[in-house]
């Protein structure tokens, strides 16, 4: 059993910052990747940033230079620092964890709302 608990969402004005956290617990072994996705109303879920174990960090073009993903492996926690937020960043943000081969886990989602 794997559990992902997200925190840090909220309401912020355009240009502001938020930091999301996602702590993983349970039967965690051989983490392949941790990352963040988001889903805006009426749109499909899209990747925001991913951090493969031992691999290169990847960012969506829309967040490059503004968002930073990081991991604390000792705490099995992944973070997303979001700066210079825009109204179009408004979405539910989901933490993603890939363990072993093909084992995907998702957090419950945290709402981020950016007002103009």
Beta strands, then each sheet from edge to edge (+ up, - down):
strand 1: 2-7
strand 2: 10-13
strand 3: 18-26
strand 4: 31-39
strand 5: 46-52
strand 6: 57-59
strand 7: 67-72
strand 8: 77-82
strand 9: 91-99
strand 10: 103-106
strand 11: 110-115
sheet 1: 1+ 3- 8+ 7-
sheet 2: 2+ 11+ 9- 4+ 5- 6+
sheet 3: 2+ 11+ 9- 10+
end
